[in-house]
Amino acid sequence: MNKNYSVGLDIGTTKIVAMVGEKNQFNKVKILGVGKSQSLGVHRGVVNNITQTIQSIKIAVDEAQSKSGVDVKEVAVGIAGQHIRSLQHSDYITRENPDEVINENDIDKLIDQVYKLVMLPGEEIIHVLPQDFKVDGQSEIKEPIGMYGSRLEANFHIVVGQVSSIRNIGKCIKSSGLEMGDITLEPLASSDAVLSEEEKEAGVALIDIGGGTTDVAIFKDGIIKHTAVIPFGGNVITEDIKEGCSIIGNQAEQLKIKFGSAWPGENKDSEIVSIPGLRGRDPKEISLKTLSKIINARVVEIIDQAYLEIKNYGHEDSKKKLIAGIVLTGGGSQLRHLKQLTEYVTGMDTRIGFPGEHLAGDSNEYNPIYSTAVGLLMKAIENNSLEDNSISNSTSNDLVNQGRKTTLTKWAEGFKSFIDKVENLDNTIDN
């Protein structure tokens, strides 16, 4: 595939999106084609039916190929799901030659050391994200490269996931005839698409409400500080409507989208919507006030869980205060009056995050449903540019960029080779 083109693949619980794009001369992302399919083999962000997931991926990729005219070979993939957890960790190395300045190899060595931490059985470290560094006891250093020192120490945000769940995603990608490019945590991809650098610096909590899970990512001083996955999202709201109104799933989803509101006070008792009856039965009348009460109860639960993660981070501490408040994104964020309800429950300033800021052309065309896909596409474009830079020249600042690229993609490259070995082993067994 021409490296000018990049592809992001968002494997969600309700939908799979393949997005093909490139960077234009104004440094904006130009989307060339989008393919979307219903996600049939994924539950709460975890693949539970390999065959159905492969079929859904193929449908989305085929549509993206036909719309863009690009032959898709390599994709940047997001990882999410209820198996994801995060933790904080501090580690250090003692440098053999303190008379030489700290370089990217020292940081790589420190990060490699963190990757060797022993996790729970079946778990693997996905991301090791340095937050700040210490050099010989001097703290709050954001960039230690170029400094002198004998002891290099760092605080890390570590994201951990189940090996089997990640392997299943890899298996689906390979079996769809695709190659894995970059692998990243979906909340990090969404944050790239909808948050500004100013918000990340001031302190902000991103709440990405998907179909099966709600992802939380907290930034402060331009650095990721906390991530969490809440194991329910928009689908449980649909389930509650289905049960509470005694209707089928498709009708419940349509009711939620067309008439749903997170704020029950806006509907009058007299507002009624009629739902067609099943096979010759009379239509069913549903009060919009009842509908919004059902939605409100579940949405408040989701917001409470997300706010608990914000409190666990410690935002009430003046040094950890999230000045930019909350940004809501994902398909679930399109629910009417969700912004107002979030502000009411949390007391924090809130906005809805759209991925259009980074896109060329009509940015309003892409609503929050596409935030993760846009973020994954941006990540793929960024990594392709880094590869092009390292091939074309390797002087001065590019050395720093190469070092950063190495630390961010070291796990991804190791995991890709791991998937290749598993694939080769499977083929050997089959033959």
BELRAQUI-V19657 format. One record per residue. OMEGA is omega as a letter, one per 40 degrees, with the letter a starting at -180 (none if undefined). BURIAL is I if it has 16 or more other ideal C-beta (glycine too) atoms within 10 Angstrom, else O. Layout:
BEGIN
OMEGA & BURIAL
OMEGA & BURIAL
END
This chain:
BEGIN
i & I
a & O
i & O
i & O
i & I
a & I
i & I
a & I
i & I
i & I
a & I
a & I
a & I
a & I
i & I
a & I
i & I
a & I
a & I
a & I
i & I
i & I
i & I
a & O
i & O
i & O
i & O
i & O
i & I
a & O
a & I
a & I
i & I
i & I
a & I
i & I
i & I
a & O
a & I
a & O
a & I
i & I
a & I
i & I
a & I
i & I
i & I
i & O
a & O
a & O
a & O
i & I
i & I
i & I
a & I
i & I
a & I
i & I
a & I
a & I
i & I
i & O
i & I
i & I
a & I
a & O
a & O
a & I
a & O
i & I
a & O
i & I
a & O
a & I
i & I
a & I
i & I
i & I
i & I
i & I
a & I
a & I
a & I
i & I
a & I
i & I
i & O
a & O
i & O
i & O
a & I
i & O
i & I
a & O
a & I
a & O
a & O
i & O
i & O
a & O
i & O
i & I
a & O
i & I
i & O
i & I
i & I
a & O
i & O
a & I
i & I
i & O
i & O
i & I
a & O
i & O
i & O
i & O
i & O
i & O
i & O
a & O
i & I
i & I
a & I
a & I
i & I
a & I
i & I
a & I
i & I
a & I
i & I
i & I
a & I
i & O
i & O
a & O
i & O
i & O
a & I
a & O
a & O
a & I
a & O
a & O
i & O
i & O
a & I
a & O
i & O
a & I
i & I
i & I
a & I
i & I
a & I
i & I
a & I
i & I
i & I
a & I
a & O
a & O
i & I
i & I
i & I
i & I
i & I
i & I
a & I
i & I
a & I
a & I
i & I
i & I
a & O
i & I
i & O
i & I
i & I
i & I
a & I
i & I
a & I
i & I
i & I
i & I
i & I
a & I
i & I
a & I
a & I
a & I
i & I
i & O
i & O
i & O
i & I
i & I
a & O
a & I
a & I
i & I
i & I
i & I
a & I
a & I
i & I
i & I
a & I
a & I
i & I
a & I
i & I
i & I
a & I
i & I
i & I
a & I
i & O
a & O
i & I
a & I
a & I
i & I
i & I
i & I
i & I
a & I
i & I
a & I
a & I
a & I
a & I
i & I
i & I
i & I
i & O
i & I
i & I
a & I
a & O
a & I
i & I
i & O
a & I
a & O
a & O
i & O
i & I
i & I
i & I
i & O
a & I
a & I
a & O
a & O
a & I
i & I
i & I
a & I
a & I
a & I
a & O
a & O
i & I
a & O
a & O
a & O
a & O
i & O
a & O
i & O
i & I
i & O
a & O
i & O
i & O
i & O
i & O
i & O
i & O
i & O
a & O
i & I
i & I
i & I
i & I
i & I
a & I
i & I
i & O
a & I
a & I
a & I
a & O
a & I
i & I
i & O
i & O
a & I
i & I
i & O
i & I
a & I
i & I
i & O
i & I
i & I
i & O
i & O
i & I
a & O
i & I
i & O
a & O
a & O
a & O
a & I
a & O
a & I
a & O
i & I
a & I
i & I
i & I
i & I
a & I
a & I
a & I
a & I
a & I
i & I
a & I
i & I
i & I
i & I
a & I
i & O
i & I
i & I
a & I
a & O
a & I
a & I
a & O
i & I
a & O
i & I
i & I
a & I
i & I
a & I
a & I
a & I
a & O
a & I
i & I
i & I
a & O
a & O
a & O
a & O
a & O
a & I
a & O
i & I
a & I
a & I
a & I
a & I
i & I
i & I
i & I
i & I
i & I
i & I
i & I
i & I
i & I
a & I
i & I
i & I
i & I
i & I
i & O
i & O
a & O
i & O
a & O
i & O
a & O
a & O
i & O
a & O
a & O
i & O
i & O
i & O
i & I
i & O
i & I
i & O
a & I
a & I
a & I
a & I
a & I
i & O
a & I
a & I
i & O
a & O
i & I
i & I
i & O
i & O
i & I
i & O
i & O
a & O
i & O
i & O
i & O
a & O
i & O
a & O
a & O
a & O
none & O
END
